[in-house]
Amino acid sequence: MNRQLKPCNDSSGYRPVSSWTHRARRTAWAVSLLALTAQAQEPDTPLPAVVKQMFQPLPEHRRTEAFPAAAARVALGKQLFFDSRLSLDGTVSCATCHRPALYGTDALPRSIGVEHRLNARNAPTVLNAALQFRAHWIGDRANVEEQALKSLTGRTSFGNPDVVAVIQKLKALPGYAAEFRQAFPNDPEPVTPENWGKAIGAYERTLVTPSPFDAYLQGDAKALPPQAQNGLKTFIDLGCAACHNGIGIGGSSFQTFGVFEDYWKRTGSQPIDEGRFTDTGEPADKYRFKVPSLRNVAMTPPYFHDGSVATLPQAVRVMGKVQLGKDLTDQEVAALVAFLDTLTGELPKDFATEPVLAPQGFSSLPP
């Protein structure tokens, strides 16, 4: 019988319990997959018509009325994104974990923040991040603006004990005060932590990466080579699109990682991350994570919330087994990877090069 682990008070820290939760999840999952595949496999329905029901092409940006992306705000956000001097020890910026050369990631299983502190989870790409319905693997941030704001005092990110020292540094750095005034002309005191988050969010909302798959969605049938089209059909027929759909091809829901078996049995994950449960304390949230967007997935290893899987083919096999209960064939894996390769877009020009920052140093030593 399949068994899962549950916290207890004995010396091991875990105790095995009944697998009824897994059975219930499998039943619900099977129902949703059957509905999806039945719709996808309607006779004589061309693949492009099926695809357009499940996915949408990228917009040019992700700004909204609540979160505008005016030029002055975007320009300020880019400078702040690459400026490490606002962290506790001067070593960490947003770009430390979201490097342009690595498609907005850092290629580490789990990111390293100030004073070499290890983050709890892998850093997902910042590219297209504003498309997603929540930020972070467990969705404990509402959007990219809140994520940026709270990173200032996050222990394993910027590490500042409070925002007061950050504001002092911002006001001391040449040019920032004037740039904040230009970006937030209606604020009597524009240099604030909230505006820091809004500026970086405005910049991140411009970081979209249209790919060959977007061209296919817009009617260019030749944008995907035959093997990739075969992979796309396999992706739909297997039920992958039940979670990886929409504009982001994911990033729009929470799901249990490990529907048919415990994920760590396939990934070798240590320690075992209990997902949203660590934030909400709700038993139903145990091992639930935000479904990651698959855009640029071929460029952003290692995979999963803990970077426990090194290669894309291996990650595809893990997902087939733990989410779908299937041992994928070599041909299926190759086709799926060919499709996932077509989700890679060009780096935004405003992200590919770092800005030149105003010269000013701060002591990293305590007074």
C-alpha positions in Angstrom: 0.0 0.0 0.0 1.3 3.4 -0.9 2.1 5.3 2.3 2.8 9.0 3.0 4.7 10.6 5.8 3.1 12.8 8.5 4.7 14.8 11.3 4.6 13.2 14.7 6.3 13.5 18.1 8.5 10.4 18.0 12.2 10.5 17.5 12.0 10.0 13.7 9.9 13.1 13.1 7.5 11.2 10.8 5.0 8.4 10.9 3.4 6.5 8.1 -0.4 6.8 7.7 -3.1 5.5 5.5 -2.9 6.4 1.8 -6.5 7.5 1.6 -5.4 11.0 0.7 -3.4 9.8 -2.2 -6.4 7.7 -3.5 -8.8 10.6 -3.2 -6.3 12.8 -5.1 -5.8 10.2 -7.8 -9.6 9.9 -8.2 -10.1 13.6 -8.6 -7.0 13.8 -10.9 -8.3 11.0 -13.1 -11.7 12.6 -13.5 -10.1 15.9 -14.6 -7.7 14.2 -17.0 -10.5 12.2 -18.6 -12.5 15.3 -19.2 -9.5 17.1 -20.7 -8.4 14.3 -23.0 -11.9 13.6 -24.1 -12.2 17.2 -25.2 -8.8 17.2 -26.8 -9.4 13.9 -28.7 -12.7 15.0 -30.4 -12.6 13.3 -33.8 -11.5 15.4 -36.8 -10.5 18.4 -34.6 -7.3 19.9 -36.0 -4.5 20.3 -33.4 -4.3 24.1 -33.7 -8.0 24.4 -32.8 -7.5 22.2 -29.8 -4.4 24.1 -28.7 -6.2 27.5 -28.9 -8.7 26.2 -26.4 -6.0 25.6 -23.8 -3.2 28.2 -24.4 -2.9 31.9 -25.2 0.0 33.8 -26.7 2.1 36.2 -24.6 1.1 39.8 -24.5 3.7 42.5 -25.1 3.8 43.3 -21.4 1.9 42.6 -18.2 1.2 46.1 -16.9 -2.2 46.8 -15.4 -4.2 49.9 -14.2 -3.1 49.0 -10.6 0.5 48.3 -11.6 1.4 50.6 -14.5 4.8 50.4 -16.3 5.6 54.0 -17.2 9.0 54.5 -18.7 10.5 56.3 -15.7 9.3 53.6 -13.3 10.6 50.8 -15.5 14.0 52.5 -15.8 14.2 53.0 -12.0 13.2 49.4 -11.5 15.9 48.1 -13.7 18.6 49.9 -11.8 17.2 48.7 -8.5 17.0 45.1 -9.8 20.7 45.1 -10.5 21.9 47.1 -7.4 23.4 44.9 -4.7 24.3 47.7 -2.3 20.9 47.7 -0.7 21.4 44.2 0.8 22.7 43.7 4.3 26.3 42.9 3.3 26.3 44.5 -0.2 26.5 41.2 -2.0 22.9 40.5 -3.1 20.6 42.1 -5.7 17.6 40.7 -7.5 19.9 39.8 -10.3 22.0 37.6 -8.0 19.3 34.9 -8.1 17.8 36.0 -11.5 20.8 36.3 -13.8 20.3 37.3 -17.5 22.9 34.9 -18.7 20.9 32.0 -17.0 17.5 33.1 -18.3 16.5 34.7 -15.1 17.7 32.0 -12.7 20.9 31.2 -10.9 21.3 27.5 -11.9 21.6 26.4 -8.2 19.3 23.9 -6.6 18.6 26.4 -3.9 19.7 30.0 -4.0 22.3 31.6 -1.8 21.5 35.0 -0.2 23.3 37.4 2.1 26.1 36.0 4.3 25.9 32.8 2.3 22.5 31.9 3.7 20.7 29.1 1.9 17.2 29.8 0.6 14.4 27.3 1.3 13.7 26.7 -2.4 15.0 27.0 -6.0 14.8 30.4 -7.6 12.3 30.3 -10.5 13.0 32.5 -13.6 11.9 36.1 -13.3 11.0 36.1 -17.0 7.3 36.1 -17.5 6.9 36.0 -13.7 4.3 38.7 -13.7 2.0 36.4 -15.8 1.5 34.1 -12.8 -1.4 34.4 -10.3 0.9 34.3 -7.3 4.6 34.6 -6.6 6.9 32.0 -5.0 6.6 28.3 -5.1 4.0 28.3 -2.3 2.2 31.4 -3.4 2.9 33.3 -0.2 3.4 36.6 -2.2 0.5 38.2 -4.1 2.5 39.5 -7.0 6.0 40.5 -8.2 5.6 43.8 -6.4 5.1 42.2 -3.0 7.8 39.7 -3.7 10.3 42.5 -4.4 9.2 44.5 -1.3 9.5 41.6 1.1 12.8 40.5 -0.3 14.4 43.6 1.4 13.9 42.1 4.8 13.9 38.4 3.9 16.5 36.7 6.0 17.9 34.6 3.1 17.5 37.3 0.4 18.6 40.9 1.1 18.7 40.2 4.9 18.0 43.7 6.2 16.7 43.8 9.7 14.3 46.6 8.8 13.6 49.0 5.9 15.0 52.1 7.6 18.6 51.3 6.7 17.6 50.6 3.1 15.9 54.0 2.7 18.9 55.7 4.2 21.1 54.0 1.6 18.7 54.8 -1.3 18.8 58.5 -0.3 22.5 58.5 -0.1 23.1 56.9 -3.5 23.5 59.6 -6.2 20.5 60.0 -8.5 18.0 57.8 -6.8 16.1 60.5 -5.0 15.5 62.3 -8.3 14.6 59.1 -10.1 12.1 58.1 -7.5 10.5 61.6 -7.8 10.2 61.2 -11.6 8.8 57.6 -11.3 6.3 58.6 -8.5 5.5 62.3 -9.2 2.3 62.3 -7.1 3.9 61.0 -3.9 5.0 63.6 -1.4 7.7 61.2 -0.2 8.5 59.0 -3.1 11.5 57.1 -1.6 9.6 54.3 0.2 9.9 50.5 0.5 6.5 50.2 -1.3 7.7 52.2 -4.2 10.9 50.1 -4.3 8.6 47.1 -4.9 6.4 48.9 -7.4 9.4 50.1 -9.5 11.0 46.6 -9.6 7.5 45.1 -10.4 7.1 47.6 -13.3 10.4 46.4 -14.7 9.6 42.8 -14.3 6.2 43.3 -16.0 8.1 44.1 -19.2 10.2 40.9 -19.1 8.2 38.7 -21.5 9.7 36.3 -24.0 7.6 35.4 -27.0 8.6 32.0 -28.4 8.1 29.9 -31.5 5.0 28.4 -29.7 3.5 31.9 -29.6 3.9 32.2 -33.4 2.2 28.8 -33.7 -0.7 30.0 -31.5 -1.0 33.0 -33.8 -1.4 30.9 -36.9 2.1 30.0 -38.1 1.7 26.2 -38.5 5.4 26.0 -39.5 6.7 27.6 -36.3 6.8 24.1 -34.7 8.8 21.3 -36.4 7.0 18.0 -36.8 8.6 16.4 -33.6 7.6 19.4 -31.5 4.0 19.2 -32.9 4.0 15.5 -32.0 5.2 16.5 -28.5 2.5 19.1 -28.2 -0.2 16.5 -29.0 1.4 14.1 -26.5 1.4 16.9 -23.9 -2.3 17.3 -24.4 -3.2 13.6 -24.7 -1.3 12.7 -21.6 -3.1 15.4 -19.6 -0.1 17.7 -18.9 -2.2 20.6 -20.1 -4.7 20.1 -17.2 -2.3 22.1 -15.1 0.2 23.6 -17.6 -2.1 25.8 -19.6 -3.1 29.4 -20.3 -0.7 32.2 -21.1 2.1 31.0 -18.8 1.6 27.3 -19.7 1.4 26.9 -15.9 1.6 29.4 -13.0 -2.1 29.7 -12.5 -3.0 27.1 -9.8 -1.8 25.1 -6.9 -1.5 21.4 -7.2 -0.2 18.5 -5.1 3.2 17.4 -6.2 3.0 13.6 -6.0 -0.5 12.4 -7.0 0.4 8.8 -7.7 3.3 8.4 -5.4 5.4 10.6 -3.0 7.5 12.9 -5.2 10.7 12.5 -3.1 10.9 8.8 -4.0 11.6 9.9 -7.6 13.5 13.1 -7.0 15.6 12.0 -4.0 14.7 15.3 -2.3 16.2 16.0 1.1 14.8 17.5 3.2 11.2 16.8 2.2 9.4 20.1 1.6 5.7 20.1 2.6 4.9 23.0 0.3 2.1 25.4 1.1 1.5 23.6 4.4 4.6 25.4 5.8 2.8 28.7 5.2 -0.9 27.9 5.8 -0.8 25.0 8.3 -3.8 23.5 6.4 -3.5 19.7 6.1 -5.0 20.0 2.5 -2.0 22.1 1.5 0.6 19.4 2.4 2.9 18.9 -0.6 1.0 21.5 -2.7 3.0 23.9 -4.8 2.3 26.5 -7.4 2.3 24.9 -10.8 5.4 26.4 -12.5 5.2 28.1 -15.8 7.0 26.0 -18.5 8.0 29.0 -20.5 11.8 28.9 -21.1 11.9 25.6 -19.1 14.7 24.2 -21.3 16.9 27.1 -20.2 16.3 27.0 -16.5 17.6 23.8 -14.9 17.8 22.4 -12.2 14.1 21.5 -11.8 11.4 21.5 -9.2 11.0 23.5 -6.0 14.3 22.2 -4.6 16.4 21.8 -7.8 16.6 18.1 -7.2 16.5 17.0 -10.8 19.3 18.1 -13.1 18.0 17.6 -16.7 14.8 18.2 -18.5 14.3 14.7 -19.8 14.6 13.4 -16.3 12.1 16.0 -15.0 9.7 14.9 -17.7 10.0 11.3 -16.6 9.4 12.2 -12.9 6.3 14.2 -13.8 4.9 11.3 -15.9 5.4 8.9 -13.0 4.3 11.0 -9.9 1.6 13.1 -11.5 0.2 10.8 -14.2 1.1 7.4 -13.0 2.9 6.6 -16.3 6.3 5.3 -17.3 6.9 7.4 -20.4 8.7 5.8 -23.3 11.9 7.2 -24.8 9.9 8.4 -27.8 7.3 10.2 -25.6 10.1 11.9 -23.6 11.9 13.0 -26.8 8.7 14.4 -28.3 7.8 16.3 -25.1 11.2 17.8 -24.8 11.1 18.9 -28.4 7.8 20.7 -27.7 9.2 22.3 -24.5 12.2 23.6 -26.4 9.8 25.7 -28.5 8.7 27.6 -25.4 12.1 29.3 -25.3 12.0 32.9 -26.3 14.6 35.6 -26.8 15.9 37.5 -23.8 14.4 40.9 -23.6 16.9 43.5 -24.7 16.4 45.5 -21.6 17.3 42.5 -19.5 20.3 41.1 -21.5 22.6 44.0 -20.4 23.1 45.4 -16.9 22.9 49.1 -16.3 25.8 51.2 -15.1 25.1 52.3 -11.6 26.1 55.6 -9.9 29.4 55.2 -8.0 29.0 55.0 -4.3 30.2 52.5 -1.8 29.1 51.5 1.7 31.0 49.7 4.4 29.9 46.2 4.9 31.3 46.2 8.4 29.3 47.2 11.5 30.0 50.7 12.9 
